[in-house]
Amino acid sequence: MAESKEELKSLLMKVKEESEKVGLKLNIQKTKIMVSGSITSCQIDGETMETVTDFIVLGSKITADGDCSHEIKRRLLLRRKAMTHLDSILKSRDITLPSKIRLVKAMVFPVVVYGCESWTTKKAECQRIDAFELWYWRRLLRVPWTARSSNRSILKKISPEYSLEGLMLKLKLQYFGHLMRRTNSLEKTLRLGKIEGRRRRG
């Protein structure tokens, strides 16, 4: 991370120099940057690095505008893969409902909430997550949408220890506590909004 174009160039030159010491080469053409501000491009040794509006790092999608809705949508799409692997098990009549619920919480829910500690969720995103959870429980219970079963009756049959949104809140609070115990941490500074300087007009 860099706070200016000059700092970014200096950082990349150090990476380039240290890499060359061990026989590695920094490929500028494959190096991409994401900016939050007025910087439009950056050059190293006469080569221009590509500027992107989003990228995936450590399994999470980061966007230049900080909007988490893209990552939440992506997570809800990724859960399909986890669901496909469990299909034959969840459809089996030889496995009890409590066991199926534990499997869902252990193998599907973590896919959806991965990285949620950094999310800023709006009402629309929370509703989307709640809708997915209830849809999944209905599917698990083999309750068709045509059946007049309320969400409350579905949750009563499942008797979940916590909701998907509740799990997200728990993980966020755990991470917040972890940050507050740290000293000289950039994450803590950002979380508390203690960045120096002023925001540009407009």
N, C-alpha and C positions, 0 to 999 in steps of 0.2 A: 504493500500500500504506500502511496505517495500523495503528498498534499499539493504538489505543483509539477509542471512539466519538467522543470530543471531537476527536481528531486527524483522523478521517475527515470530520466535519462541517466542520472548518476547511479541509481540503483541497478539499472539494467547493464550499465557498463561494468559495474563490479561483478555482477553475475557472469557476464561475458568473459571477463579477465580470469576469474576464479575457475570457470569451466575449462578454459584453454590450458590452465596449469595442469589439469588431469587428463588432457587429451579430448575434451568434449567441445562441441561447437554450438553456440546459441544461434538457432535458425530464426532470424528476424521475420522472415516471410510466414513462419508458422506461429509467431508470437502475436497475441491479440491483447488489446487493452480495453477496459471499460471505464468511462469517465462520468463524473457527476459534476457538471459545471460547464465552463465555456471552452475547454480544450477540445479541439476538433481532430487533431492528428498529432503524431509524434514520430520523429525520425531518429534512427540510430545508424551511424556510418552511412548516411545517405539513403537508407532504406526506410520506407514508411510502414509502420505497423498498422494492422487493421483495427479499427475501432468498432466494437460490438455493443449492442444494447442489452444483451443478456448472455449468460454462459452458465454451464453446469459445473459445479465444483463440489467434490465430496458427496455427490448424489443429490445435491439441491440446486435449484435454478435461481440464480441471482440476477436481478434486473437493475438497470441504471436508475429507474425512478423509484425503486424500493417497493414496488407493488407486489404483495404476496399472493394475490389472486391467481396469477399464472402458475405458481408452484403448487397451490392447493388443487387447482384443476388437474395439474399433471400427476399429483399424488393419487387423486381419485381414479385416474385412468390406469395408473400403475397397479392398483389393487386388483385389477382384472386378472393379471398374470398370477398373482398369489391365489386368487379364487379358483382359477383354472386347475391349478395343482391340487386343490382340495376337493374339487367337484365330486370325484368318485367316493371320497370318504364321507362328505357331508350328505350325500344322497343315500348312503348305506343305512339300512334299517337295523343293522346289527350293532350300531354304535349309539350309545345313549345321548340324549339331548345335552346334558351337562358337559359331556366329553367334547361334543361338537362346539359348544359355546367356548370352552377353554381353548380349543384349536383356533377358532376365529380370533380370539383375543391375543393369542400367541403368534399367529402367522399372518393375519390380515390387518388388524389394527396398527401394528408397528409400521407397516408399509405406508399407511395413510398419514400417520402423525410424525413420520421421520423429519427431523429438523423443525418441528412446530414451535420450538422454544423461541425462535426468532421471528415468528409470524405476527403480523398485526391483522387480526381477523375482524372483518366488518360483519354486520348483521347478515348480509347475503351469503357470505362464506360459511358462517355458522349454520345457517338454514340448509345449505347444500350438504354440509357434513352430517347434520341430523337426518336429512332425507336419505342419505346413503346408508346410514346405520339402520334406520327403520326398514328400508328396502331389503337390506341383507337379512335382518331377523325374520321378515315375512318370507323370504326365499327359503330360509333355513327351516321354518315351520310349515312350508308348503301351503302358505295361505295366499290364494290368488287375489289380485287387485279387485276383482269383481265381488269378492266376499266383503260383507259389511262388518269388518273388524276394525275397531278403533286402534289408534297407536297405543293408547293406554292399555288395552287388553293384550296387545302384542308384547309390550314390555312386561306385563304381569306374568305372562307365560315364560318369558326368557329369564326374568328376575336378574338383570345384570347388576353386578356389584357397582359398576360405574358406567357412565355413558362415554362415547367417544370424545365428546366435547369436555367431559369431566377429566378424562385421561390427559387431554391437551393442557388443561388448566394445571393439573398436578405436575406435569413435566415443566411447564413454564415457571411455576413457583420454585421447583427444585433448582432450575437453572439460575433464577434470580437470586436465590440464597447463595448459590455457588459464586456468582459474580460479586455479591456484596462482601464476601469474605476475602476477596482478592485485593491486593494493593498494587498500585502503579499499572493498572490494566486498561488498555485502550477500550475493550468491550464495556468495562464499567463506566468509563468516561462518556462513551457514546450513549449508554443506557440512561445515565443521569442527566444527559443534555448539557454537559459542561464543556462544550467545544468553544474555543475562543473565536472571536471575529463576529461579523454580521452577515446576515443573509442578503443577497442582492435583491433589488426591487424587481417586481414583475413575476 
